Amino acid sequence: MAKSTTKNAEAQATEIEASAQEIILDELVWHTETRRIKDLKDHEKNPRKITKDQMEKLKQSLKSFNYVETIVVNLDNTILAGHMRVKAMKALGRGKEEIEVRAPNRQLTSREAEEYLIRSNKNSGEWDWERLANEWEVKDLFNWGFTESELQFKDPEKIEAIDDGYEEELPDEPKSKPGDIYDLGRHRLICGSATIYGDIEKVLVSEMIDLVITDPPYNVAYKGGTKDKLTIKNDDLSNEEFESLLRDFYVNAFVFMKEGAGIYVFHADSEGERFRRFFRESNLKMTQCLIWLKNSLVLGRQDYQWQHEPVLFGGKEYSDHDPVLYGWKEGEKHRWYNNRKQTTLLKFDRPQRNAEHPTMKPIPLIGYLINNSSKKDDIVFDFFLGSGTTLIAAEQLDRRCFGCELDPKYCDVIVDRYKKYKLHRNEPCDIKLNGEDYA
């Protein structure tokens, strides 16, 4: 009943607003008045944001030149232009001061206020694209001055990653040993743990991560559908052990990521709560869950067979899917290099074979995410490199892939896969193991 009452109230408010639009409103006349800074309120749909660095520069400007550009407010003291200047002055402890503002002769309607927000802020600062996408109508943004290219609805030119056709079996006895570090051309791999700070530090040396794409163990004791029934290390842990793995991995990701760097985390729906909890607790910003919708299901013991994977931030008929958590490290504008037409549904066929790894991901899927959230020469880090799909996708797209793989057998697979990829293309294959040429 409460919900119904709320909906009716909202509907009435909308009708009143619409009726007000039909009434001939007084022509707007603006006056200069004084207001106390602390009394000025942010507009709830303010589409502007500011980085830490930009805020410090704005505060320094206010210290040097004081208050110059006039704030614009509605009659109820809601800010229409100048949100960041007000925020900076409050941060400088100037809340009790009175400043000159421009105020109208009548209260602007919500529609008028929204239009003014867009038009007045069009030529300065930085847009909060997430808020624009979620809270504003695209047709209004076009009418109020945005162009198609500014809203990024045009397709950027990109090279797409393709399957490499790698089909070698997992070795019986590994050559790699824990602690080994491979330089594979511009890429680097350590036979080590995503949970150990020192291992991440060794593989990165003094560099920082531009993008994380990774596929941690799902803790479901997964066995691959191959003759060898491939398994994954750390995929059958106690609750305490699994939570420790997730916590340490996420913390390491946060520590070594640049501000604004994106992160994609594949995971099983059955463990979604813990993947999300530790994502947030590590101070990473989780913004969406993408879904990898597969072209075939995975047979298991469930009543409803899995045909998807989630990704924490699918022609053909798609029914199997994986969720993927998506987000980034705050502090700077997050990196996005695609248009604004991408959706949360990722439609990519499963690899035809998974002889190299039981939960192998298709190269085109990983390449798509790399293209969206990184640029040429960026470092893409995979904390659970598996069979090396992220590395091959990065090689194709001219990025550098750094990563960890705990299992020596899979380290051998990664090295062999990279070597065969380069030789197949008749390209130089430079591989070093612990600083020495690798035979």
Secondary structure, DSSP 4 states (H G I P E B T S, - for coil): -HHHHHHHHHHHHHHHHHHHHHS-PPPP-EEEEEEEGGG-B--TT--EE--HHHHHHHHHHHHHH-S-SPEEE-TTSBEEE-HHHHHHHHHTT-TT-EEEEEEESSPPPHHHHHHHHHHHHTTSSEE-HHHHHHHS-HHHHHHTT--TTTTT-SPPP-PPP------PPPPSS-S--TT-EEEETTEEEESS-TT-HHHHHHHHTT--EEEEEE----SS--B-SSTT--B-TTSS--HHHHHHHHHHHHHHHHHHEEEEEEEEEE--GGGHHHHHHHHHHTT-EEEEEEEEEEEEEE--SSSS-EEEEEEE-------EEEEEEEEE-TTSPPP--S-TT--SEEE-PPPS--SS-TTPPPHHHHHHHHHHH--TTPEEEESS-TTSHHHHHHHHTT-EEEEE-S-HHHHHHHHHHHHHHHHHTT----EEETTEE--
